[in-house]
Amino acid sequence: MSHDKTAPPPSKSAGCPTPSAALLRQKGACSYIGNGRPKLHELHENDPTFPRKIRLGSRSVGWRREDLDRWLEQKAQANQVTSEG
């Protein structure tokens, strides 16, 4: 039995979400947006533009990275318009 050494190894990321589609757990989401857990909770409860959390289990939630990116971009654009006007 011979093995073809020219064939690439199977991809370990097959079936895994791309980094942009990744879910960030609470600690990761806090780090990603640059705030702590209390502020993350405040944003979730009080800012209607903040992405909704996704319940992963009875004690586990996450946020889609692409949703956080979109929210951050909206905030940056709003700040840019405010500073120009």
Number of C-alpha atoms within 10 A of each C-alpha: 3 4 6 7 7 6 7 7 7 7 7 7 8 8 7 9 10 9 9 11 13 14 20 19 18 18 13 14 20 17 13 13 14 10 12 13 13 10 12 18 13 11 15 15 11 10 10 9 12 18 18 16 17 14 11 12 8 6 6 11 15 19 21 18 21 15 17 18 15 14 16 14 12 13 14 12 12 12 12 11 10 9 8 7 6
